[in-house]
């Protein structure tokens, strides 16, 4: 995982080895920090295969959509579906988009490895920590749950411009984009990792790929399900839908107008190639969708099928089967 906030990916080797026409071409990608590992991997492989220059930015889902709807980028990654106000902004600027699910993710709740009391947390536990009324009041673990110790509670999480923040607040608090504000908010998930790794009393949330890469520094709390079972975030539980309510799809949005440029069309085809999609998504620690999903996505790009399946907001508990249905 890269710690920079903006990365320009260049083809390895000398520029002289790249055809002049390819050197002049550029595909611009931005958006979610959660989707960033996928964007980065796809860009590196596409660039190595074609010589076309790809830039990958890291503005968060909300910041990425702002740039995308202003026509500043060709592709934006998103850890939630496009919102109603973003749909309206794109409409105002004449930007049409194609929505492409690219992976399933589990949003992990992480604690310090020395934490021995938060092995399995309920949604009620998390809501008591994160809801708006908790601000300035729930400052110790035992205020969220009397079974927890009388120890200071220190919270880390995604910034408010992040789709991860939006999805977490919807799943835990019941209302998107509403939570206490007195926590360490960041668009860089590595800061959350560092904060939790360095404090036995800390808790944070982030995408599954960052957990997978840092299991030697932090550990995941399981989430108590409606039947009382405790399910931990893994590639398997995010993929089979058993990790609720924090399993979610990840997306790429591609500008319809940008597809008129051959390099963007080629990038979209590469992105939706089943071989590249399933392999690279798995390599960076997310749940790859079935090959059929990528085939349907490629057909969607070819047909220039625009709009969103999600009606301007995230949905909790969306399955892979529903995502496949949305592509038809």
C-alpha positions, -999 to +999 in steps of 0.1 A: +000+000+000+014+034-009+015+062+016+016+091-010-015+111-017-008+113-054+010+089-076+021+091-112+027+057-125+054+054-152+063+025-175+095+009-163+124+014-187+134+043-209+110+066-226+128+058-258+113+023-257+077+037-257+061+047-290+058+085-293+020+082-298+017+063-265+038+088-246+013+115-256-017+096-243-029+100-208-056+083-187-065+101-154-078+082-124-087+095-090-110+087-061-113+064-031-084+054-009-101+020-005-102+015-042-068+029-047-049-004-045-071-017-073-066+015-093-029+014-088-025-023-098-047-018-129-028+013-139+006-004-135-004-034-155-021-014-182+008+010-185+033-019-187+012-035-214+005-005-236+030+023-227+001+047-221+007+070-192-018+067-163-020+090-133-037+078-101-049+103-076-062+098-041-089+124-032-114+101-014-147+090-029-164+124-025-134+144-036-130+121-066-166+125-077-162+163-075-132+162-099-150+136-121-182+156-124-162+187-133-147+167-162-112+167-147-107+129-146-115+100-169-121+074-142-129+076-105-129+049-079-156+048-053-162+028-021-199+036-023-224+043-051-227+078-065-249+101-044-280+120-055-261+154-052-232+140-072-256+127-099-270+163-100-236+178-103-226+155-131-259+164-149-252+201-145-218+197-162-230+173-188-208+144-175-224+110-182-209+080-165-209+042-166-210+025-132-189-006-129-187-028-098-152-042-095-149-060-062-165-068-028-150-055+004-154-060+041-151-029+062-129-039+091-131-027+127-096-029+141-081-028+176-047-030+191-032-066+193-031-062+231-068-055+233-084-086+249-119-073+255-132-064+221-129-097+204-165-095+191-185-063+189-221-058+182-236-030+161-250-016+193-215-014+208-202+004+178-232+027+176-227+037+213-191+047+204-198+065+171-233+080+171-236+118+173-248+120+210-215+102+220-194+132+211-177+145+242-196+120+264-186+085+255-149+088+262-142+055+280-147+019+268-171+011+296-194+039+286-201+020+254-206-013+272-203-019+309-185-052+302-156-032+288-128-018+310-127+017+324-101+028+299-099+058+275-115+052+241-096+067+212-112+065+178-097+066+143-115+064+110-120+075+074-124+112+067-158+127+061-151+130+024-147+092+022-171+066+009-159+044+037-171+069+062-204+072+045-209+035+044-198+029+080-221+056+094-250+042+074-244+006+085-237+015+122-256+047+130-284+042+105-279+075+088-252+082+062-226+109+070-237+113+106-214+105+135-195+121+164-169+145+151-143+141+178-122+113+163-090+112+142-104+114+107-080+108+078-081+100+040-049+080+046-057+046+060-021+041+071-026+068+097-055+047+112-032+017+112-004+036+130-028+051+155-044+018+165-011-001+164+004+024+189-024+026+214-039-004+233-071+016+239-077+027+202-103+015+177-106+023+140-123+012+108-110+008+072-111-013+041-102-050+042-071-047+020-054-024+046-062-050+073-048-078+053-015-059+047-012-050+084-023-080+104+011-080+121+003-046+135-034-046+143-062-072+147-098-072+136-128-074+159-155-098+148-190-084+144-218-101+162-246-112+138-283-113+144-281-150+153-255-143+180-226-156+160-193-137+157-180-132+121-146-118+114-138-097+083-120-119+057-120-122+020-142-153+024-168-137+047-170-105+026-175-126-005-202-150+008-222-122+025-219-136+060-200-105+073-228-081+080-236-052+080-201-041+068-197-060+035-200-037+005-193-034-032-165-012-047-169+007-080-152+024-109-170+051-128-159+059-163-168+091-182-188+083-214-172+112-232-137+101-223-144+067-239-142+085-273-104+086-267-088+053-278-066+051-247-095+054-223-115+028-242-085+005-241-082+012-203-118+004-198-115-029-217-084-038-197-102-030-165-131-052-174-111-080-188-120-110-166-084-123-164-070-089-153-100-081-130-101-113-110-064-117-107-055-081-097-084-076-074-075-108-055-038-098-054-045-065-036-067-082-009-103-077-021-130-102-032-129-106-069-163-107-086-171-137-108-157-136-144-193-130-155-194-097-138-164-084-157-178-097-190-211-079-183-191-048-174-172-049-207-205-052-225-219-023-205-190-002-216-194-012-253-231-003-251-224+030-233-250+021-207-250+051-183-265+058-149-265+041-115-283+011-103-284+024-067-307+054-070-284+079-054-273+061-022-257+030-007-276-001+001-267-023+030-263-061+024-260-060-014-250-095-026-228-105-056-259-119-072-276-084-070-245-068-085-247-092-114-283-084-119-276-047-119-252-052-148-279-067-171 
